[in-house]
Amino acid sequence: MAPIKINHIAVVVEDVNTALKFWQDALGLPLQHVEHNEGEEVDIAFLPVGEGEVELIAPFTETSGVAKYLAKKGAGLHHLCLEVEDIEAAFAQIKSAGAELITETPKTRPDGTRYGFVHPKSTGGVLLELYQTVKQTA
């Protein structure tokens, strides 16, 4: 399971539009798009940087995992996402090493990207997301 690259770094914020004032206006990062993700109960702003991106994530319910995280820890770094070629193989390797997965079975985003999370207590305190992206055909 050799990671391909850092796919994104996610920052939890209280409000995407307010946070964009810094990330887009002050830093000059381009806004690719904003997604309203019903499944995760968050709004996500995607800001490309090099080969990866910064994601600003804000809960739109009080019951989502991100809302609970925000209430407990406040705004700031939420997780690091590594891209892998085969998420099932990555999950198997992680489990065989004795690490704890939060997501036992990968979830699928509307664009086909498969993803899941590794518990921070297994990674030294960082929530880790793994992505298997859809291969683009020319």
VMD Tcl script that draws the C-alpha trace (Angstrom):
set ca {
  {0.00 0.00 0.00}
  {2.36 2.73 -1.09}
  {0.53 6.06 -0.92}
  {0.53 7.89 -4.24}
  {0.42 11.44 -2.84}
  {-1.19 13.75 -0.33}
  {-4.64 14.28 -1.81}
  {-5.83 16.98 0.56}
  {-5.56 18.59 3.96}
  {-8.92 19.31 5.57}
  {-9.57 22.24 7.86}
  {-12.78 22.31 9.90}
  {-14.38 25.76 10.00}
  {-17.59 27.18 11.38}
  {-18.66 28.67 8.04}
  {-17.18 28.04 4.59}
  {-17.94 31.52 3.22}
  {-16.34 33.24 6.20}
  {-13.26 31.00 5.99}
  {-12.90 31.71 2.26}
  {-12.20 35.35 3.08}
  {-8.77 34.24 4.28}
  {-8.01 31.21 2.10}
  {-9.25 32.71 -1.16}
  {-9.08 36.48 -0.66}
  {-5.98 36.86 1.55}
  {-3.96 33.82 0.38}
  {-5.15 33.92 -3.21}
  {-6.05 30.23 -3.51}
  {-8.53 29.56 -6.31}
  {-11.93 28.15 -5.37}
  {-12.63 25.08 -7.48}
  {-16.16 24.52 -6.13}
  {-18.27 24.12 -2.99}
  {-20.10 20.86 -2.34}
  {-23.11 20.32 -0.08}
  {-22.53 16.75 1.16}
  {-25.75 15.36 2.64}
  {-24.17 12.03 3.66}
  {-21.48 13.63 5.83}
  {-23.69 16.63 6.71}
  {-21.02 19.16 5.70}
  {-20.32 21.85 3.15}
  {-16.88 21.50 1.58}
  {-14.93 24.16 -0.29}
  {-12.21 22.73 -2.55}
  {-9.13 24.94 -3.04}
  {-6.46 23.39 -5.33}
  {-2.82 23.79 -4.30}
  {-0.19 22.10 -6.47}
  {-1.16 18.44 -6.96}
  {-3.42 18.44 -3.89}
  {-5.91 20.73 -2.29}
  {-7.07 22.35 0.90}
  {-10.61 21.44 1.88}
  {-12.59 23.71 4.16}
  {-15.31 21.66 5.86}
  {-18.22 23.13 7.83}
  {-21.09 21.17 9.37}
  {-24.65 22.19 8.48}
  {-26.25 20.09 11.25}
  {-25.44 19.84 14.94}
  {-25.40 16.03 14.84}
  {-22.70 15.35 12.24}
  {-19.31 13.98 13.22}
  {-17.70 17.23 12.07}
  {-20.12 19.28 14.22}
  {-19.19 17.18 17.25}
  {-15.49 17.61 16.42}
  {-15.92 21.39 16.05}
  {-17.78 21.64 19.38}
  {-15.11 19.60 21.17}
  {-11.87 20.85 19.58}
  {-12.77 24.04 17.74}
  {-11.78 25.08 14.24}
  {-8.47 23.92 12.82}
  {-6.75 21.00 11.14}
  {-9.21 18.14 10.84}
  {-7.47 15.44 8.82}
  {-4.79 14.51 6.31}
  {-5.81 12.50 3.25}
  {-3.46 10.14 1.41}
  {-4.35 8.79 -1.99}
  {-3.86 5.04 -2.53}
  {-4.28 2.81 -5.58}
  {-6.32 0.07 -3.86}
  {-8.27 1.05 -0.76}
  {-9.24 -2.54 0.14}
  {-5.57 -3.58 0.12}
  {-4.70 -0.50 2.18}
  {-7.41 -1.29 4.73}
  {-6.24 -4.92 4.95}
  {-2.64 -3.84 5.52}
  {-3.69 -1.32 8.18}
  {-5.82 -3.92 10.00}
  {-3.05 -6.53 9.83}
  {-0.69 -4.02 11.46}
  {-3.13 -3.76 14.38}
  {-4.36 -0.25 13.61}
  {-7.99 0.75 14.12}
  {-10.19 1.81 11.22}
  {-13.13 4.15 11.79}
  {-14.58 3.16 8.42}
  {-14.58 -0.65 8.17}
  {-15.91 -0.61 4.59}
  {-14.97 2.17 2.17}
  {-17.66 4.74 1.37}
  {-18.16 6.16 -2.13}
  {-18.45 9.85 -3.03}
  {-20.77 10.98 -5.86}
  {-17.75 11.24 -8.21}
  {-16.82 7.58 -7.55}
  {-13.93 8.29 -5.18}
  {-13.78 5.64 -2.46}
  {-12.69 6.71 1.01}
  {-12.38 5.76 4.65}
  {-10.76 6.88 7.89}
  {-8.10 5.52 10.25}
  {-8.55 6.31 13.95}
  {-6.20 8.99 15.35}
  {-5.17 6.76 18.26}
  {-3.52 4.46 15.72}
  {-1.69 7.22 13.83}
  {-0.14 9.22 16.64}
  {-3.03 11.65 16.97}
  {-3.88 12.57 13.37}
  {-7.17 11.60 11.75}
  {-6.09 9.96 8.48}
  {-8.33 9.58 5.44}
  {-7.50 7.30 2.54}
  {-8.77 8.02 -0.98}
  {-8.94 5.78 -4.02}
  {-9.80 8.10 -6.87}
  {-11.52 7.18 -10.11}
  {-9.06 6.66 -12.94}
  {-9.63 9.24 -15.66}
  {-9.65 7.91 -19.21}
  {-8.41 10.03 -22.08}
}
mol new
graphics top color blue
foreach p $ca { graphics top sphere $p radius 0.5 }
foreach p [lrange $ca 0 end-1] q [lrange $ca 1 end] { graphics top cylinder $p $q radius 0.2 }
display resetview
